[in-house]
Amino acid sequence: MNISIVIPLLNEEESLLELHNWIVKVMNARQYSYEIVFIDDGSTDNSWLIIEGLSVENPNVKGIRFLKNFGKSQALHAGFAKVQGDVIITMDADLQDSPEEIPALYDMIINQKFDLVSGWKKKRYDSVVSKNLPSKLFNWAARKTSGVELNDFNCGLKAYKNMVVKNIEVSGEMHRYIPVLAKNAGFGKIGEKVVLHQARKYGVTKFGMDRFINGFLDLITIWFLSRFGKRPMHLFGLLGSIMFVIGFLATLFIIIIKLVKLKSGYDTILVTDNPLFYIALTAMMIGTQLFLAGFLGEIILRTKNNEERYKISEVI
């Protein structure tokens, strides 16, 4: 199979039929063998009924339905587990991503040998204040932190080799950082293509300003996981050791000074009356806790089991 198209969605009943017909038109024009995998992330409208109808009409349509809204990352994870195509295309269901971009993305994966190609919505039809400016700041921070030189990390339109999606774990809200996850998994040839961004035709956006706050928090998480996710002791153990040594040396200094003063006949205060003693004691306690955090992290890594992150009610 040439192409698998993964489409996560939430309450997009107005656009699904039009999107399906548009994709089919592009696939048939290029004579691609394909599958379309819709992942209904807990829609409360008629989205699933439409997907069921499309699957009867078109045997290339498949569907996964979640019991409730688990998030885009979980939807992509479920879709990636199911796909069989040589090239995987992800796109949003709101018609803001154009299926006409699929052939060029497919060519970049197959003929130009990219592992992953991310779309870049260079010209956007979103609000400048609520989306464009925060998005530019977010993408700048992601580039500097991750080392992946992309202009639009959060573009839903992306293309992957099958091997890439089978070897990355998309959890939490990490769908924004799939290129970083791919890089950390060893897939180094990551490209970018300017894609058409269309104004929303139906409904309203499902994302608010809080996605950028969550995005920056996730950026810190993925930075930590990429640097220390497999060796937390290297961070917490080092910081803990430094803090403990500073506290221990400060305590030793206080005791030596007291002994010297006593031997010399000078008046001196109790060690416990010295404010520096409590600062040193606190440093030693924090150091011990950091060291234990690293130690526990190492134990968890060696004993963890994959947990079920979503529940599927129906599969077509």
N, C-alpha and C positions, 0 to 999 in steps of 0.2 A: 504494500500500500504506500502511495506517495506521501499523502498529507493527512494528518489528524488535526482537526480544529477544535480547540477546547474553549468553551464559552461559559464562564460562570455568570450567574444572573440572579437578580432579586427584584421581583415585581416589574417585569419588562414585557407584559402581555401585548402591548401595542406594537412593539418593534420586532417580535420574534419571527413572524411570518415573512415580513419584508426582508429581514436579515437573512433568513434561510434561503429565500429565493435568489437574493443577490449572490450569496456564496455559491449556490448551485450553478448559477449562470457563469460565474468565473471558473469554476471547476470543469464544467462541461466544455467551455470555450478552449481550455488548455488540455482537455482530455486527461485530467488527473484522476487517479483512483484516490478515494478520500473517505473519511468518516467525520461526522460532526458530533461532538460530545457536549451536550448541554448539561450543566450542573445547576440545578435549582436549589439555591441556598436558602430554603425556607420561605419561598414566596407565599403571600397570602392572597394573591389575585389568581387569575386563570392561566398563569404561565405554564404550569405542569400539564394542564389539559391540552394546551396548544402543542407542547412538546410530544405528548402522546399521539396527537393527531398527525404531526409531522413524521413521526416514526412509522406510522401505518402507511403514509403516502410515500415515504422515502426510506428504503431499507438501510441507507447510509447514516441515518440519524439515530443516535443513541442518547440516553438520558440517565442522569443520576439525580435522585431527589433526597435532600436532607430533611430530617424530621423538624428541624428549626434552623434559624439563621446561625451558622457557625463561623462565617467570615470567608473572605475571598481566598485567603491562604489555604484554608481547609478544602475549599472547592477545587482549587488548582491541584492540590495534593491528590484528591480523589480522581480527578480527570487524568492526571499524569500516570496514575497506577493502571488506568484502563486502556490508554491509547496504544495503537499498534503501528502507526505510520512511521516512515523514515524521517520525516520532518514534522515537528509539532508546532502549530501556530496557536497562540493565545490571543484572544481579542474580547473586548467588552460587548455586551448585548444591546447597548443603547444607540447603535448606528453612528456613533462618533468615530469609530474605527472603520476604515473602508476596506472591504474584501478585495478591491482592485489592487491593493498593495501585496497580496499574498504571492503572486508569481515572482515578483522581484525578491521578496524575502526567501522564497524557496530556492531561487537561483543562487543567492548568496551562501546558503547552507550547502547545497549540493555541488555547485561548480566552483565557488570561491573558498569552499572548505572552512567556513566559519563554524564554530561550535554553537554560538548564540548570536543572534542579531536583535538589537533592541530598537524599537521605533523612537523617533524624535519628533514630537509635535512642535516644530519650530514656530509655526504660526497657530496660535490658539484662539478659540472663540469663547473663552471663559472670562469671568470677571477679573480685571487687572488686580484689584485690591485683594479679593478673597482667595484667588487661586494663582494667578500668574506670578506675582511678586513672592509669595511664600514658596511657590514651587521652585523658583530660581534660587532662593536662599537654601532650600532643602537640597537641591541637586548639587549646589556648590559644596555644601558641607559633606554630602555623600561622596563626592569625588575626592575631597581632601582626606577624608577618613579612610576610605576603602582602597584608594589607588586605582579604581576602575574609572577610566576616562569616558564617561557617558554624560550627555547633556540632559537626558530625560529618563531617570531611573524608573519612574512610576508609570510610564506609558504601558497600557495594557496590551498593545500590539507588539508581539515578540515572536521570533522563530527560534527553534532549538533542534539540534540533533536529538534523535530518540535516546541516545546514550546519556545525554545531559539530564533529561527529565527523570530518567530511571536511577540517577545517582545523586540526586539532591533531595534534601528534606525541607519542604516548605511548611513551616509551622507558625503558630502565633499570628503575627501580622507581617511576616517576612516576605510577602509577595512583592513588596517594593524593592527588595534587595536580592532578587533571584540572580542577577548578573554577579553579585558579590558571592553568593552561595556557590555559583558555578565556578568562579575563579578559585575559591577556597577548596573546591572538590578536584581541582587540577585541570579545568578546561580554560585554557589561556587565550584562545583566539575569539575575542568578543568584539563584535562590530556594531555599527549604528547606521540607521538609514532614516533620512527625513521622510516622514509620512504625512499624509493629509489628515488634518483634524477637522471634523465637521461639527457644526452646531447641533446641539441636542434637539431632536425632532419631537420626541414624546416624553412625557413625565418630567420628573425632577431628579437632580443628582442625589445619590445616596450618601455622599461624603460631605462633611462639613469641615470647619477650621480645625476641629479636634484631630483630624487625620494627620495634620502637620506636626502637632505636638506629639502624638503617638509615634509619628515617623521618626522624629529626632530621638525619642527614647529608644526606639527599635534600632536606630543607627548606633547608639552607644552599646546596645546589647550585642549587635553583630560585630562591632569592632572588638569587643571583649572576647566573643566566642571565636573570632577568627585568629586572634592573637593568643588567647589563653584557654580556649574552650576545651582543648584536649590535655592541658597541663595547668590547671588552676593553681597548683602549688608554686609554680614559677612566679606568679604575681603575689598571691596572698602570703606564701611562705617567705618571700623576699621582704615584703613590707613588714610582716610580723617580726621577722628576725631583726630588721633595722630598728623598729620601735622598741623591741625588748632590750636590745643592746644599749640603745640610748638611755632607756630608763634604768637599766642595771648600772651603767657607768655613772649616771647622775647620782644614784643612791650610794654607790661606792665612794664618789667624791665627797658627799655629805658626811659619811662616816669617817673618812680619812681626815677631813678638816676638823671634825669634832675631836678625834683622838689627838691630833697635833695640838689643838688649843688646850686640851686637858693636860697633856704632858708639859706644855709650856707654862701652865698655871693661869691661863686666861679664863675669864668667865665665858661660859657657853650655854646655849639653849638645848633643850631636848630635841632629838632628831625629829620627833613627831610634831614639834612646834615650828619646824622649818617648812614654809610653803613649797619649796622646791622638792621636798620629799614626796608630797602628794602628787605633784606633777610627774615625778619620776615613777611613782607607783602606778599612776594612770597609764603612762606610756607602756609599762611592762604588762599591764592587764590587756590593753588594746593589742599589743604585739602578740600576746598569747592567743587572743581571740582570732586575730587574722591568721595566725599559723594554723589554728584548729579549723578555720573555715577552708583553707586550702587543703588540709588533710581530709576533711569530710568530702570536699568536692572531688578529690581523687577517688575516694571510696565509692561515691555515687556513680561516677563515670564507669567504674568497673562492674557495677552491679545493676545498673539501670535496665529497665525493660521498656520497650515501646508501649505507650499507652494509647488506647483508642481515643481519637480526638474528635470524632464526629460519628453520628449514627445515620445510616441510610435507610429510608423507608421503602424505596422502590428503585428498581433498575430496569431499563429497557434494553 
